Amino acid sequence: MDDMIGGIYPKPKHDNAPSFVIGKASINVAQFREWMQGYLKENPDTEWINMDMKVSKAGKGYAVIDNWKPEGKSQKSSEDIPF
């Protein structure tokens, strides 16, 4: 199941929008604030939240957290550097 982001509502771009416009989104501040407070409580060290904008079968836009992380990449510490 996707982790929905509360309060963010993506919308397709308007037919007459210029080519550099990729879409629109609305943010319900009260809903987003409530979601963000809960998310930060569970993830206090979060610096970035990546999201995917999706469309439901009913045609409504919604946002979900993109938790993808590359496999096999390790963080090197300064002790690993040979100089």
N, C-alpha and C positions, 0 to 999 in steps of 0.2 A: 504494500500500500504506500502511496505517495504521502509525504509529509506536507500537507497543505499549509500555505502561508496565509494567515488570516488578514483580511482587510485589503488585499491587493487584487484588483480586478482588471486583467488585461483585455484589450479590445483590438480588433483589427483596424488597420489604418483606413481612413476614409477614401473612397474611390478617387476623389480629386486631390488627394495629398501628393506633394512632390515626391520624387523618387528617393530622396534622402530620408524620408519618414518611414520607419519600419513598423510602427504600431503605436498604440496608445495604452495608457493604464490609468486607472483611478485608484486612489488610496482612501479608504475610510479610516481616518486618523484614530478614532476611538477603538475600532476593531484591531487595527495594526498595532497600536500601543499595547493593548492587552496581550496580543499574540507575542510581540517582541519582549515584553516583560517576562512572560513565561519561558520563552526560548532562552533568554539570557540567564535566567535563574538556573536552567538545566545545562547551559553551555557558557559558563562565565568567561572563558578565554577566547570566545569567538571574535575574530577581527573582520571576517567577511562572511556573507551569506550569498551563495550562488543559487540562482533559481531558474527554473524552466517555466515558460509560459505555455499553458496547454488549453485545449478546448474540450469541454465535456461532450458526451453524445447528444446532449440537449442543446449544444451550441453556445454554452456560456463559458467565458474565459476564467481561468483560475491559475494561481501560481503555486509551485511546489519547490521544496528545497532540492537542490542538486548536490547530493553527498558524494559524487564520484571522486575517487582519488586514484592517481596512477599507481599501478602495482609495481613492486620491485625497485622503486626509487627510495633511496635512503638519504637521510640528512647527514652530511659530513660535519664533524666537529672540527674545530681549529686544531685539535690534536692529530687529525688525520692528514693534515697538509704537510708535505715533506720539507718545507722551507720555513 
